[in-house]
């Protein structure tokens, strides 16, 4: 059993963000040259993104952190125990993006158009001290396309495209991955509760301060933040489609998309392979067990499924940096290859604007599956981009494969508008989508005494820890194994007035979204078990919030807009 007191955390109210700010500074140059049947374009761009961000426990200075009252599993303290969590992070961060591109739109014949392009991108991330801690350069992204005008009159077009797309890590990854962040827990006995503010009295610690990623607030050497030769997150995309003009009033078409993740970036916090390497190659620790117990490993940003070469700091927090070089194979790290695939087929029918009306109906079948979403983990609403819990320990990835959280197998959309008069237009949109997959996340399997366990021996030790393993009360539970959430529906309608006195260039539009105010659960709590899981003594707790709604479809709302077309 876990009880919360009123100054405990809530992302909305109890961990106020710093006064955040995002700024952009950059330039771009594009050149174009016509050479016979070739339309050649090239250019350069440079963009700098500046971010001020962060958050901290409310009243950290006054109360010392956030508190949870928990039952003492040993029964030695009738009042129970209290766990204190202290969180503080943030600063000023920057991201530099540079790119150059060259492309050729080649009119091969009167019916064939080919597109050939190449883009080279470079990313540099800076920590809150203004030091670069990640650089990726010479990232070549080819783009190919082909279009066939079958009949030569644009009545039937067939096309195909292929491309590679790189994604930079956002500034937020530096907050915990490369900054001097604080995230600690500590458990105490207590003698009473202050009736004026619910704060515990007479605190006596029963364990040292704990931090899953050694986040004790100390500055971090940028050399220890990421592996050597880190590859960016990127995916390949393939598209094939066709558009057919059936009559002057009807066009139909289909488009298929296939995307496959080729490289993933995340962080890992597993000290076990690091300690095996250190004991085999250095003399800082006399044994593997001593290393696991004493080494304050801060984790590393890496490419899951690949080997890793990096530096670690073996000095105690706030002591001078003392580096050790680590080289681990993918087998040493023990992670599977990251997998994410997306396939979709869209079919549509469209009535172009004529006889005062326009309409289009779409149906999309899609399937998103694999063992990772990419840079986020929306199934537990984790907001740490490229620093999710997924790759912290190999056991977290067992049975992680399946339908991903954004897998909505069926989607329907109908949109249309009618021109009542030259001044008045009405429109409507109908949307319907199947629900996202449901999963169950909990502790690891039971030990010989029937207690659930935590192979990391760290991640779920705190009382406020949620489930981390794809195991649901002792049964393997892959992603999406619990079915799907309900379908969502929405009916929108709008009206636009374009007065003649402004030559119909000025428009006033009022739109009501979700007219029927349908409310469906779109995200639910998937963690069925929580901490504290302490191997050999406590097997965690069932979470009463399991299956609780986290988010609903957007309720009915109204939007008014004004537009002027120059």
PyMOL commands that set and color helices and strands:
alter all, ss='L'
color gray80, all
select helices_A, chain A and resi 60-63+173-177+222-224+272-281+288-294+330-333+378-380+394-397+500-502
alter helices_A, ss='H'
color red, helices_A
select strands_A, chain A and resi 2-4+21-35+38-56+66-70+81-107+112-126+132-149+156-167+182-189+192-193+200-201+204-205+233-247+250-263+266-268+300-302+308-313+323-328+340-354+357-370+402-403+410-419+424-433+471-472+475-476+488-497+506-513+521-524+529-534+538-542+549-552+557-564
alter strands_A, ss='S'
color yellow, strands_A
deselect
rebuild
show_as cartoon
